[in-house]
């Protein structure tokens, strides 16, 4: 082999090595870009999930407080109704007792 052929082979080998290194570098930065994009998407999903969680907590708290207030109102209403029924029963008993005493001629 003469020196021209050896020189051409060396230049071709150097060019191939340079292109290979450039291709690996491109793949590295393309892989890095994909990695960064995936990371950004992951952060976006996490932020969205966090927002949904906070909104769910807020709604659940409102529903819980509303249920508590409704239960308290129902409880108070039931108590008032029970007291009224009790008073009504007492008044009915007193009226019945008074009527029976009048029927049999006894005064209270």
ABEGO torsion letter per residue (X at the ends): XBAAAAAAAAAAAAAAAAAAAAAAAAAAAAAAAAAAAAAAAAAAAAAAAAAAAAAAAAAAAAAAAAAAAAAAAAAAAAAAAAAAAAAAAAAAAAAAAAAAAAAAGBBX
